[in-house]
Amino acid sequence: MSTAGTHKQVVAERKQRRGVHPWTVVARVLAALVGGYWVAWSSTAFLTLVLPMSRPNRVITASLWCFAIWAAAAMYAFAARSNWRAWWVLLSIGGVLYAIALVFGAQAMRP
């Protein structure tokens, strides 16, 4: 009898606990890693295009900024309201920045 009562208590405690599902954590970590990398990489391409410096300085500055951008994207991935929103926002921001860098890629070749 005590074993059944203990089992019922354990089941009731599990139902009352409001934890984060492990797949939610996996999805957020992947969004922070993959989506954050995509945003950082595309922002590096975009900043190399738009910064008003000589080419070597643009590349170095954009590369240094990409670490801060990746950290901000990772923080957003965990702060977003849902997994879907975290992925959608990061992939769309990265896509827009990279598309701009592709369209105006000839401008990035300026000295």
Contacts in CASP RR format, 6 or more apart in sequence:
PFRMAT RR
TARGET T0000
AUTHOR 0000-0000-0000
METHOD contacts of the structure
MODEL  1
MSTAGTHKQVVAERKQRRGVHPWTVVARVLAALVGGYWVAWSSTAFLTLV
LPMSRPNRVITASLWCFAIWAAAAMYAFAARSNWRAWWVLLSIGGVLYAI
ALVFGAQAMRP
24 83 0 8 1.000
27 83 0 8 1.000
27 86 0 8 1.000
27 87 0 8 1.000
28 77 0 8 1.000
28 78 0 8 1.000
28 80 0 8 1.000
28 83 0 8 1.000
28 86 0 8 1.000
31 77 0 8 1.000
31 80 0 8 1.000
31 83 0 8 1.000
31 86 0 8 1.000
31 87 0 8 1.000
31 90 0 8 1.000
32 73 0 8 1.000
32 74 0 8 1.000
32 77 0 8 1.000
32 78 0 8 1.000
33 74 0 8 1.000
35 73 0 8 1.000
35 77 0 8 1.000
35 87 0 8 1.000
35 90 0 8 1.000
35 91 0 8 1.000
35 94 0 8 1.000
36 69 0 8 1.000
36 70 0 8 1.000
36 73 0 8 1.000
36 74 0 8 1.000
36 77 0 8 1.000
36 90 0 8 1.000
37 70 0 8 1.000
38 90 0 8 1.000
38 91 0 8 1.000
38 94 0 8 1.000
38 95 0 8 1.000
39 69 0 8 1.000
39 70 0 8 1.000
39 73 0 8 1.000
39 90 0 8 1.000
39 93 0 8 1.000
39 94 0 8 1.000
39 97 0 8 1.000
40 66 0 8 1.000
40 67 0 8 1.000
40 69 0 8 1.000
40 70 0 8 1.000
40 73 0 8 1.000
41 66 0 8 1.000
41 98 0 8 1.000
42 93 0 8 1.000
42 94 0 8 1.000
42 95 0 8 1.000
42 97 0 8 1.000
42 98 0 8 1.000
42 101 0 8 1.000
43 62 0 8 1.000
43 65 0 8 1.000
43 66 0 8 1.000
43 69 0 8 1.000
43 94 0 8 1.000
43 97 0 8 1.000
44 62 0 8 1.000
44 63 0 8 1.000
44 65 0 8 1.000
44 66 0 8 1.000
45 62 0 8 1.000
45 97 0 8 1.000
45 98 0 8 1.000
45 101 0 8 1.000
45 108 0 8 1.000
46 62 0 8 1.000
46 97 0 8 1.000
46 98 0 8 1.000
46 100 0 8 1.000
46 101 0 8 1.000
47 58 0 8 1.000
47 61 0 8 1.000
47 62 0 8 1.000
47 65 0 8 1.000
47 66 0 8 1.000
48 58 0 8 1.000
48 59 0 8 1.000
48 62 0 8 1.000
48 101 0 8 1.000
48 108 0 8 1.000
49 100 0 8 1.000
49 101 0 8 1.000
49 104 0 8 1.000
49 105 0 8 1.000
49 107 0 8 1.000
49 108 0 8 1.000
51 57 0 8 1.000
51 58 0 8 1.000
51 61 0 8 1.000
51 62 0 8 1.000
53 61 0 8 1.000
54 111 0 8 1.000
55 110 0 8 1.000
55 111 0 8 1.000
73 90 0 8 1.000
73 93 0 8 1.000
76 86 0 8 1.000
76 89 0 8 1.000
76 90 0 8 1.000
77 86 0 8 1.000
77 90 0 8 1.000
78 86 0 8 1.000
80 86 0 8 1.000
80 89 0 8 1.000
101 108 0 8 1.000
END
